[in-house]
Amino acid sequence: MHERTANLLGAAALAVADLVLAEAQRRAGVSASGAAALVVLSAAPGLSVTELGRRVGLSQPAAARMVDSLQAADLLERRPGRGREVAVHLTARGATTARELLAARGAGLTDVLGALEPVEQEALAGLLGKVLARAYDRVGNADLLCRLCDRGSCTTGDVCPVGQAERDRRG
């Protein structure tokens, strides 16, 4: 691998992540994992605390603490689930915040991509699809990889590269 390319990718990945997460956290007033939890629950309501933690990369105790803080902020609520399980759902305020998070994320990314011409953006999309598929091979968890994804924008008129990598692995 070309060391300069790897270094540039690393620097760009961190810079974009920092910009996107800082804006999302500023708008929502929650941690990065809290922001991811709101976005995850907007796409998959009713997850258990343990499953939500798995999808945002937290242990069960850390996920429980995060859910406690998000519940105290009136962003989500616990409801009875199957058996003894507790299901986590967004409140109306949480759903609004999740939409605002995705909008802030999208605006920040669109701004960064503004440095590229449309044809370059299209080429980058193809390359990023390959990078994400390889990342899935390493991580093995599409939910974790896509925890802050705007799933609608990724799958409208195209196939999500992470979802496809997951389907290919399950084969």
Backbone as a printed PyTorch tensor [residue, N CA C, xyz], in Angstrom:
tensor([[[  0.8380,  -1.1820,   0.0000],
         [  0.0000,   0.0000,   0.0000],
         [  0.8760,   1.2360,   0.0000]],

        [[  0.4430,   2.2140,  -0.6680],
         [  1.1530,   3.4720,  -0.7380],
         [  1.0170,   4.1870,   0.5980]],

        [[  2.1370,   4.4360,   1.2950],
         [  2.0910,   5.0400,   2.6270],
         [  1.4280,   6.4090,   2.6260]],

        [[  1.6770,   7.2060,   1.6150],
         [  1.0890,   8.5440,   1.5660],
         [ -0.4340,   8.4550,   1.4430]],

        [[ -0.9130,   7.5450,   0.6110],
         [ -2.3560,   7.3810,   0.4510],
         [ -2.9840,   6.9540,   1.7740]],

        [[ -2.3630,   5.9980,   2.4470],
         [ -2.8780,   5.5390,   3.7350],
         [ -2.8760,   6.6840,   4.7510]],

        [[ -1.8270,   7.4580,   4.7550],
         [ -1.7420,   8.5820,   5.6870],
         [ -2.8090,   9.6320,   5.3820]],

        [[ -2.9900,   9.9470,   4.1020],
         [ -4.0210,  10.9120,   3.7190],
         [ -5.4220,  10.4130,   4.0800]],

        [[ -5.6650,   9.1310,   3.8550],
         [ -6.9540,   8.5560,   4.2200],
         [ -7.1770,   8.6680,   5.7200]],

        [[ -6.1630,   8.3360,   6.4940],
         [ -6.2750,   8.4270,   7.9520],
         [ -6.5530,   9.8420,   8.4170]],

        [[ -5.8290,  10.7990,   7.8710],
         [ -6.0300,  12.1980,   8.2530],
         [ -7.4130,  12.6840,   7.8360]],

        [[ -7.8310,  12.3290,   6.6160],
         [ -9.1530,  12.7380,   6.1410],
         [-10.2580,  12.0870,   6.9630]],

        [[-10.1030,  10.8130,   7.2800],
         [-11.1180,  10.1060,   8.0670],
         [-11.2900,  10.7550,   9.4330]],

        [[-10.1860,  11.0530,  10.0980],
         [-10.2750,  11.6930,  11.4140],
         [-10.8390,  13.1030,  11.3230]],

        [[-10.4060,  13.8570,  10.3330],
         [-10.8990,  15.2260,  10.1890],
         [-12.4010,  15.2440,   9.9310]],

        [[-12.8630,  14.3900,   9.0380],
         [-14.2940,  14.3310,   8.7240],
         [-15.0730,  13.8450,   9.9460]],

        [[-14.5650,  12.8230,  10.6200],
         [-15.2460,  12.3160,  11.8180],
         [-15.3340,  13.3990,  12.8860]],

        [[-14.2360,  14.1070,  13.0950],
         [-14.2370,  15.1760,  14.0970],
         [-15.2430,  16.2640,  13.7500]],

        [[-15.2670,  16.6860,  12.4900],
         [-16.2010,  17.7290,  12.0690],
         [-17.6470,  17.2820,  12.2270]],

        [[-17.9420,  16.0960,  11.7790],
         [-19.3180,  15.5940,  11.8130],
         [-19.7760,  15.3540,  13.2460]],

        [[-18.9380,  14.6900,  14.0420],
         [-19.3290,  14.3880,  15.4160],
         [-19.4450,  15.6470,  16.2610]],

        [[-18.5370,  16.5970,  16.0670],
         [-18.6000,  17.8300,  16.8530],
         [-19.9040,  18.5690,  16.5860]],

        [[-20.3020,  18.6600,  15.3430],
         [-21.5430,  19.3550,  15.0070],
         [-22.7550,  18.5850,  15.5210]],

        [[-22.7250,  17.2790,  15.3720],
         [-23.8420,  16.4630,  15.8470],
         [-23.9750,  16.5710,  17.3660]],

        [[-22.8610,  16.4790,  18.0630],
         [-22.8980,  16.5760,  19.5170],
         [-23.3180,  17.9770,  19.9690]],

        [[-22.8640,  18.9990,  19.2670],
         [-23.2370,  20.3710,  19.6210],
         [-24.7470,  20.5470,  19.4860]],

        [[-25.2990,  20.0520,  18.4040],
         [-26.7380,  20.2190,  18.1650],
         [-27.5890,  19.4010,  19.1250]],

        [[-27.1490,  18.2060,  19.4520],
         [-27.9620,  17.3230,  20.2880],
         [-27.6060,  17.4250,  21.7650]],

        [[-26.4040,  17.8830,  22.0520],
         [-25.9750,  17.9660,  23.4360],
         [-25.7630,  16.6070,  24.0790]],

        [[-25.3550,  15.6300,  23.2850],
         [-25.1160,  14.2810,  23.7990],
         [-23.7360,  13.8130,  23.3550]],

        [[-23.2930,  12.7080,  23.9280],
         [-22.0100,  12.1230,  23.5540],
         [-22.0830,  11.5260,  22.1520]],

        [[-20.9270,  11.1430,  21.6360],
         [-20.8900,  10.5010,  20.3190],
         [-21.6920,   9.2080,  20.3330]],

        [[-21.5600,   8.4230,  21.3990],
         [-22.3350,   7.1790,  21.4680],
         [-23.8160,   7.4770,  21.6630]],

        [[-24.1320,   8.5410,  22.3780],
         [-25.5300,   8.9490,  22.5270],
         [-26.1310,   9.3680,  21.2050]],

        [[-25.3590,  10.1200,  20.4240],
         [-25.8300,  10.5290,  19.0980],
         [-26.0640,   9.2960,  18.2250]],

        [[-25.1170,   8.3620,  18.2620],
         [-25.2690,   7.1370,  17.4720],
         [-26.4910,   6.3500,  17.9360]],

        [[-26.7290,   6.2980,  19.2370],
         [-27.8790,   5.5630,  19.7620],
         [-29.1890,   6.1570,  19.2540]],

        [[-29.2800,   7.4720,  19.2130],
         [-30.5040,   8.1090,  18.7160],
         [-30.7300,   7.7750,  17.2480]],

        [[-29.6710,   7.8120,  16.4600],
         [-29.7940,   7.5010,  15.0350],
         [-30.1500,   6.0240,  14.8500]],

        [[-29.5050,   5.1490,  15.5980],
         [-29.8010,   3.7150,  15.5030],
         [-31.2600,   3.4530,  15.8530]],

        [[-31.7440,   4.0520,  16.9400],
         [-33.1260,   3.8180,  17.3670],
         [-34.1370,   4.4240,  16.3930]],

        [[-33.7340,   5.4490,  15.6630],
         [-34.6530,   6.0120,  14.6670],
         [-34.8950,   5.0170,  13.5380]],

        [[-33.9100,   4.1620,  13.2740],
         [-34.0460,   3.1520,  12.2190],
         [-34.5190,   1.8070,  12.7650]],

        [[-34.2690,   1.5530,  14.0440],
         [-34.6030,   0.2480,  14.6340],
         [-35.1560,   0.4400,  16.0460]],

        [[-36.3760,   0.9370,  16.1680],
         [-36.9460,   1.1530,  17.5020],
         [-37.1950,  -0.1640,  18.2340]],

        [[-37.1330,  -0.0800,  19.5500],
         [-37.4710,  -1.2410,  20.3540],
         [-36.3310,  -2.1930,  20.6450]],

        [[-35.0970,  -1.7880,  20.3910],
         [-33.9560,  -2.6430,  20.7070],
         [-33.7980,  -2.7580,  22.2160]],

        [[-33.2120,  -3.8450,  22.6550],
         [-32.8610,  -3.9690,  24.0700],
         [-31.6450,  -3.0780,  24.3350]],

        [[-31.4060,  -2.7920,  25.5960],
         [-30.2380,  -1.9840,  25.9660],
         [-28.9600,  -2.6810,  25.5130]],

        [[-28.9110,  -3.9930,  25.6870],
         [-27.7200,  -4.7530,  25.2900],
         [-27.4880,  -4.6700,  23.7850]],

        [[-28.5530,  -4.8600,  22.9970],
         [-28.4130,  -4.8010,  21.5350],
         [-28.0610,  -3.3900,  21.0830]],

        [[-28.6650,  -2.3850,  21.6890],
         [-28.3240,  -1.0020,  21.3500],
         [-26.8470,  -0.7580,  21.6330]],

        [[-26.3730,  -1.2250,  22.7760],
         [-24.9540,  -1.0780,  23.1030],
         [-24.0650,  -1.7520,  22.0760]],

        [[-24.4470,  -2.9570,  21.6530],
         [-23.6640,  -3.6730,  20.6350],
         [-23.5820,  -2.8650,  19.3560]],

        [[-24.7010,  -2.2480,  18.9760],
         [-24.7440,  -1.5070,  17.7150],
         [-23.9760,  -0.1900,  17.7690]],

        [[-23.7490,   0.3480,  18.9470],
         [-22.9840,   1.5950,  19.0360],
         [-21.5920,   1.3800,  19.6340]],

        [[-21.2390,   0.1050,  19.8970],
         [-19.8930,  -0.2120,  20.3410],
         [-19.6570,  -0.0350,  21.8330]],

        [[-20.6840,  -0.2760,  22.6450],
         [-20.5470,  -0.1440,  24.0940],
         [-20.8480,  -1.4710,  24.7830]],

        [[-20.2220,  -1.6690,  25.9230],
         [-20.5490,  -2.8250,  26.7540],
         [-21.9580,  -2.6360,  27.3190]],

        [[-22.5390,  -3.6900,  27.8540],
         [-23.8840,  -3.5870,  28.4130],
         [-23.9440,  -2.5830,  29.5630]],

        [[-22.9940,  -2.5820,  30.5150],
         [-23.0640,  -1.5830,  31.5830],
         [-22.9350,  -0.1450,  31.0600]],

        [[-22.0360,   0.0650,  30.0990],
         [-21.8840,   1.4140,  29.5280],
         [-23.1370,   1.8130,  28.7590]],

        [[-23.7370,   0.8650,  28.0560],
         [-24.9760,   1.1460,  27.3270],
         [-26.0920,   1.5100,  28.2980]],

        [[-26.1720,   0.8090,  29.4210],
         [-27.2050,   1.1160,  30.4140],
         [-27.0300,   2.5290,  30.9580]],

        [[-25.7880,   2.9310,  31.2160],
         [-25.5330,   4.3060,  31.6910],
         [-25.9050,   5.3240,  30.6260]],

        [[-25.5670,   5.0250,  29.3620],
         [-25.9240,   5.9380,  28.2720],
         [-27.4360,   6.0580,  28.1590]],

        [[-28.1470,   4.9320,  28.2230],
         [-29.6120,   4.9610,  28.1380],
         [-30.1800,   5.7610,  29.3030]],

        [[-29.6150,   5.5940,  30.4910],
         [-30.0720,   6.3780,  31.6420],
         [-29.9590,   7.8750,  31.3640]],

        [[-28.8120,   8.2940,  30.8230],
         [-28.6190,   9.7290,  30.5730],
         [-29.5300,  10.2410,  29.4540]],

        [[-29.7380,   9.4340,  28.4230],
         [-30.6370,   9.8450,  27.3400],
         [-32.0870,   9.8620,  27.8100]],

        [[-32.4280,   8.9610,  28.7020],
         [-33.7730,   8.9520,  29.2610],
         [-33.9710,  10.1730,  30.1590]],

        [[-32.9670,  10.5260,  30.9480],
         [-33.0510,  11.7140,  31.8130],
         [-33.2040,  12.9900,  30.9850]],

        [[-32.6710,  12.9820,  29.7650],
         [-32.7840,  14.1400,  28.8660],
         [-34.0660,  14.0940,  28.0390]],

        [[-34.9350,  13.1300,  28.3180],
         [-36.2130,  12.9560,  27.6150],
         [-36.0230,  12.6960,  26.1140]],

        [[-34.9630,  11.9600,  25.7830],
         [-34.7100,  11.6220,  24.3900],
         [-35.1500,  10.1930,  24.0610]],

        [[-35.2200,   9.3510,  25.0740],
         [-35.7270,   7.9990,  24.8600],
         [-36.3970,   7.5010,  26.1240]],

        [[-37.0850,   6.3790,  25.9610],
         [-37.7820,   5.7790,  27.0940],
         [-37.6700,   4.2690,  27.0250]],

        [[-37.7430,   3.6610,  28.1870],
         [-37.7570,   2.2010,  28.2770],
         [-39.2100,   1.7510,  28.3260]],

        [[-39.4880,   0.6580,  27.6220],
         [-40.8200,   0.0490,  27.6330],
         [-40.6500,  -1.4550,  27.7860]],

        [[-41.6880,  -2.1210,  28.2720],
         [-41.6010,  -3.5780,  28.3540],
         [-41.3770,  -4.1670,  26.9600]],

        [[-40.4910,  -5.1340,  26.8970],
         [-40.2220,  -5.8320,  25.6430],
         [-40.6860,  -7.2700,  25.7510]],

        [[-40.0490,  -8.1530,  25.0080],
         [-40.3970,  -9.5780,  25.0530],
         [-39.8710, -10.1930,  26.3370]],

        [[-40.7090, -10.9630,  26.9970],
         [-40.2880, -11.6290,  28.2290],
         [-39.8550, -10.6050,  29.2630]],

        [[-38.6430, -10.8000,  29.7690],
         [-38.1040,  -9.8780,  30.7760],
         [-37.2960,  -8.7490,  30.1540]],

        [[-37.2160,  -8.7280,  28.8380],
         [-36.4390,  -7.7240,  28.1320],
         [-37.0950,  -6.3490,  28.2190]],

        [[-36.2670,  -5.3310,  28.2180],
         [-36.7370,  -3.9480,  28.1810],
         [-36.3820,  -3.3790,  26.8180]],

        [[-37.3710,  -2.8000,  26.1570],
         [-37.1640,  -2.2260,  24.8280],
         [-36.9560,  -0.7160,  24.9620]],

        [[-36.0680,  -0.1850,  24.1490],
         [-35.7570,   1.2370,  24.1770],
         [-36.3680,   1.8980,  22.9390]],

        [[-37.0800,   2.9960,  23.1560],
         [-37.7440,   3.7340,  22.0810],
         [-37.4360,   5.2160,  22.2110]],

        [[-37.4000,   5.9060,  21.0840],
         [-37.2380,   7.3550,  21.1020],
         [-38.5150,   8.0160,  21.5890]],

        [[-38.3640,   9.1100,  22.3060],
         [-39.5020,   9.9690,  22.5960],
         [-39.7060,  10.8730,  21.3850]],

        [[-40.7330,  11.6800,  21.3950],
         [-40.9370,  12.6300,  20.2960],
         [-39.7270,  13.5550,  20.1900]],

        [[-39.2180,  13.9990,  21.3210],
         [-38.0290,  14.8720,  21.3280],
         [-36.8170,  14.1200,  20.7940]],

        [[-36.6980,  12.8410,  21.1460],
         [-35.5890,  12.0310,  20.6510],
         [-35.6450,  11.8320,  19.1500]],

        [[-36.8600,  11.6150,  18.6230],
         [-37.0130,  11.4450,  17.1700],
         [-36.6290,  12.7230,  16.4380]],

        [[-37.0430,  13.8620,  16.9740],
         [-36.6760,  15.1500,  16.3730],
         [-35.1680,  15.3450,  16.4210]],

        [[-34.5760,  15.0160,  17.5560],
         [-33.1230,  15.1600,  17.7080],
         [-32.3810,  14.2490,  16.7420]],

        [[-32.8680,  13.0250,  16.5550],
         [-32.2210,  12.1010,  15.6150],
         [-32.2670,  12.6710,  14.2000]],

        [[-33.4070,  13.2390,  13.8080],
         [-33.5030,  13.8540,  12.4720],
         [-32.5320,  15.0310,  12.3570]],

        [[-32.4270,  15.8370,  13.4130],
         [-31.4960,  16.9700,  13.4070],
         [-30.0460,  16.4960,  13.3300]],

        [[-29.7430,  15.4060,  14.0180],
         [-28.3930,  14.8340,  13.9570],
         [-28.0340,  14.4190,  12.5410]],

        [[-28.9510,  13.7230,  11.9000],
         [-28.6950,  13.2880,  10.5250],
         [-28.5750,  14.4850,   9.5810]],

        [[-29.3810,  15.5070,   9.8020],
         [-29.2930,  16.7100,   8.9670],
         [-27.9500,  17.4060,   9.1780]],

        [[-27.5180,  17.5120,  10.4300],
         [-26.2290,  18.1460,  10.7240],
         [-25.0860,  17.3340,  10.1270]],

        [[-25.1640,  16.0280,  10.2550],
         [-24.1540,  15.1440,   9.6720],
         [-24.1050,  15.3420,   8.1630]],

        [[-25.2710,  15.3180,   7.5330],
         [-25.3360,  15.4900,   6.0830],
         [-24.8010,  16.8280,   5.6190]],

        [[-25.1480,  17.8830,   6.3570],
         [-24.6790,  19.2220,   5.9750],
         [-23.1610,  19.3120,   6.0790]],

        [[-22.6070,  18.7440,   7.1450],
         [-21.1490,  18.7760,   7.3050],
         [-20.4340,  17.9960,   6.2260]],

        [[-20.9760,  16.8530,   5.8810],
         [-20.3520,  16.0420,   4.8370],
         [-20.4990,  16.6800,   3.4650]],

        [[-21.6700,  17.2480,   3.2010],
         [-21.8860,  17.9280,   1.9220],
         [-20.9190,  19.0920,   1.7780]],

        [[-20.6960,  19.8100,   2.8680],
         [-19.7600,  20.9330,   2.8380],
         [-18.3510,  20.4590,   2.4920]],

        [[-17.8970,  19.3970,   3.1250],
         [-16.5580,  18.8720,   2.8580],
         [-16.4520,  18.3890,   1.4150]],

        [[-17.5010,  17.7170,   0.9350],
         [-17.4770,  17.2090,  -0.4440],
         [-17.5730,  18.3300,  -1.4790]],

        [[-17.9460,  19.5150,  -1.0450],
         [-18.0190,  20.6600,  -1.9560],
         [-16.6840,  20.9960,  -2.6040]],

        [[-15.5990,  20.4640,  -2.0590],
         [-14.2800,  20.6710,  -2.6650],
         [-14.1100,  19.8670,  -3.9490]],

        [[-15.0210,  18.9260,  -4.1870],
         [-14.9160,  18.0520,  -5.3570],
         [-15.9720,  18.3870,  -6.3960]],

        [[-15.6140,  18.2020,  -7.6450],
         [-16.5710,  18.3350,  -8.7400],
         [-17.5290,  17.1420,  -8.6940]],

        [[-18.7290,  17.2670,  -9.2800],
         [-19.6830,  16.1520,  -9.2530],
         [-19.1050,  14.8320,  -9.7710]],

        [[-18.3320,  14.8680, -10.8250],
         [-17.7600,  13.6320, -11.3560],
         [-16.7560,  13.0360, -10.3610]],

        [[-16.0320,  13.8820,  -9.6380],
         [-15.0930,  13.4070,  -8.6220],
         [-15.8570,  12.7980,  -7.4300]],

        [[-16.9790,  13.4350,  -7.0840],
         [-17.8030,  12.8950,  -5.9990],
         [-18.3230,  11.5090,  -6.3590]],

        [[-18.7310,  11.3360,  -7.5900],
         [-19.2270,  10.0330,  -8.0580],
         [-18.1140,   8.9910,  -8.0020]],

        [[-16.9150,   9.3700,  -8.4470],
         [-15.7740,   8.4450,  -8.3930],
         [-15.4340,   8.1060,  -6.9430]],

        [[-15.4780,   9.1110,  -6.0780],
         [-15.1910,   8.8790,  -4.6650],
         [-16.2210,   7.9270,  -4.0530]],

        [[-17.4760,   8.0610,  -4.4300],
         [-18.5150,   7.1670,  -3.9140],
         [-18.1870,   5.7060,  -4.2330]],

        [[-17.7520,   5.4470,  -5.4370],
         [-17.3690,   4.0860,  -5.8060],
         [-16.1830,   3.5830,  -5.0000]],

        [[-15.1900,   4.4370,  -4.8190],
         [-14.0040,   4.0570,  -4.0470],
         [-14.3540,   3.8420,  -2.5780]],

        [[-15.1940,   4.7100,  -2.0330],
         [-15.5940,   4.5590,  -0.6350],
         [-16.3950,   3.2750,  -0.4250]],

        [[-17.1850,   2.8940,  -1.4200],
         [-17.8990,   1.6290,  -1.3360],
         [-16.9490,   0.4650,  -1.1680]],

        [[-15.8560,   0.4780,  -1.9110],
         [-14.8510,  -0.5860,  -1.7940],
         [-14.1700,  -0.5500,  -0.4260]],

        [[-13.8550,   0.6490,   0.0400],
         [-13.2110,   0.8000,   1.3470],
         [-14.1440,   0.3030,   2.4550]],

        [[-15.4240,   0.6610,   2.3630],
         [-16.3840,   0.2370,   3.3840],
         [-16.6000,  -1.2750,   3.3690]],

        [[-16.6150,  -1.8660,   2.1930],
         [-16.7530,  -3.3230,   2.1070],
         [-15.5660,  -4.0000,   2.7850]],

        [[-14.3700,  -3.4800,   2.5820],
         [-13.1750,  -4.0360,   3.2440],
         [-13.2530,  -3.7870,   4.7470]],

        [[-13.7410,  -2.6160,   5.1420],
         [-13.8950,  -2.3300,   6.5700],
         [-14.8680,  -3.3210,   7.2000]],

        [[-15.9280,  -3.6520,   6.4750],
         [-16.8790,  -4.6360,   6.9930],
         [-16.1840,  -5.9830,   7.1970]],

        [[-15.3240,  -6.3710,   6.2620],
         [-14.5910,  -7.6280,   6.3980],
         [-13.7740,  -7.6440,   7.6930]],

        [[-13.2680,  -6.4970,   8.0880],
         [-12.4520,  -6.3980,   9.3110],
         [-13.3090,  -6.3030,  10.5600]],

        [[-14.3930,  -5.5030,  10.4950],
         [-15.2420,  -5.2510,  11.6630],
         [-16.2830,  -6.3540,  11.8390]],

        [[-16.8950,  -6.7800,  10.7310],
         [-17.8700,  -7.8530,  10.7770],
         [-19.2020,  -7.4880,  11.4020]],

        [[-19.4980,  -6.1990,  11.4860],
         [-20.7350,  -5.7670,  12.1200],
         [-21.2680,  -4.5420,  11.3690]],

        [[-22.2480,  -4.7760,  10.4950],
         [-22.8030,  -3.6800,   9.6940],
         [-23.4900,  -2.6440,  10.5660]],

        [[-24.1580,  -3.0910,  11.6240],
         [-24.8450,  -2.1460,  12.5090],
         [-23.8580,  -1.1930,  13.1590]],

        [[-22.7300,  -1.7050,  13.6050],
         [-21.7090,  -0.8690,  14.2270],
         [-21.0790,   0.0690,  13.2040]],

        [[-20.7580,  -0.4590,  12.0460],
         [-20.1350,   0.3580,  11.0020],
         [-21.0500,   1.4950,  10.5620]],

        [[-22.3410,   1.2540,  10.5160],
         [-23.3070,   2.2280,   9.9970],
         [-24.1000,   2.9170,  11.1020]],

        [[-23.5230,   3.0150,  12.2880],
         [-24.2690,   3.5310,  13.4320],
         [-24.6880,   4.9870,  13.2970]],

        [[-24.0270,   5.7530,  12.4770],
         [-24.4320,   7.1450,  12.2550],
         [-24.8240,   7.3900,  10.8020]],

        [[-25.1790,   6.3400,  10.1010],
         [-25.5420,   6.4690,   8.6890],
         [-26.9670,   6.9740,   8.5070]],

        [[-27.1350,   7.7600,   7.4700],
         [-28.4680,   8.1160,   6.9850],
         [-28.8250,   7.0060,   6.0040]],

        [[-29.4670,   5.9830,   6.5070],
         [-29.6900,   4.7670,   5.7210],
         [-30.4850,   5.0350,   4.4490]],

        [[-31.4190,   5.9510,   4.5010],
         [-32.2090,   6.2690,   3.3120],
         [-31.3590,   6.8110,   2.1800]],

        [[-30.4070,   7.6780,   2.5010],
         [-29.5860,   8.2600,   1.4380],
         [-28.6260,   7.2440,   0.8430]],

        [[-28.2900,   6.2330,   1.6100],
         [-27.3400,   5.2280,   1.1430],
         [-28.0080,   4.1800,   0.2540]],

        [[-29.2990,   3.9740,   0.4360],
         [-29.9630,   2.8820,  -0.2740],
         [-30.9590,   3.3490,  -1.3280]],

        [[-31.1630,   4.6460,  -1.4510],
         [-32.0790,   5.1610,  -2.4590],
         [-31.3920,   5.1260,  -3.8180]],

        [[-31.8710,   4.2600,  -4.6840],
         [-31.3200,   4.1680,  -6.0310],
         [-29.9910,   3.4500,  -6.1240]],

        [[-29.5340,   2.8480,  -5.0380],
         [-28.2530,   2.1550,  -5.0540],
         [-28.2550,   1.0840,  -3.9640]],

        [[-27.2070,   0.3120,  -3.9250],
         [-27.0600,  -0.7330,  -2.9200],
         [-26.0240,  -0.2720,  -1.9120]],

        [[-26.3520,  -0.4040,  -0.6420],
         [-25.3990,  -0.0530,   0.4150],
         [-24.2200,  -1.0240,   0.3480]],

        [[-22.9970,  -0.5210,   0.2450],
         [-21.8470,  -1.4240,   0.1430],
         [-21.6250,  -2.2540,   1.4020]],

        [[-21.9710,  -1.7160,   2.5540],
         [-21.8020,  -2.4690,   3.7960],
         [-22.8540,  -3.5700,   3.8700]],

        [[-24.0880,  -3.2340,   3.5460],
         [-25.1430,  -4.2450,   3.5260],
         [-24.8280,  -5.3550,   2.5270]],

        [[-24.2940,  -4.9730,   1.3750],
         [-23.9330,  -5.9770,   0.3740],
         [-22.7920,  -6.8570,   0.8600]],

        [[-21.8150,  -6.2550,   1.5280],
         [-20.7000,  -7.0370,   2.0770],
         [-21.2080,  -8.0200,   3.1160]],

        [[-22.1830,  -7.6020,   3.9100],
         [-22.7650,  -8.4970,   4.9090],
         [-23.5060,  -9.6530,   4.2390]],

        [[-24.3010,  -9.3420,   3.2220],
         [-25.0230, -10.3930,   2.4900],
         [-24.0430, -11.3530,   1.8260]],

        [[-22.9660, -10.8150,   1.2470],
         [-21.9630, -11.6620,   0.6030],
         [-21.2970, -12.5980,   1.6050]],

        [[-21.0290, -12.1080,   2.7940],
         [-20.3730, -12.9360,   3.8130],
         [-21.2870, -14.0620,   4.2590]],

        [[-22.5760, -13.7600,   4.3960],
         [-23.5430, -14.7820,   4.8290],
         [-23.8190, -15.8000,   3.7360]],

        [[-23.5850, -15.3480,   2.4770],
         [-23.6810, -16.0980,   1.2650],
         [-24.5970, -17.1760,   1.1480]]])
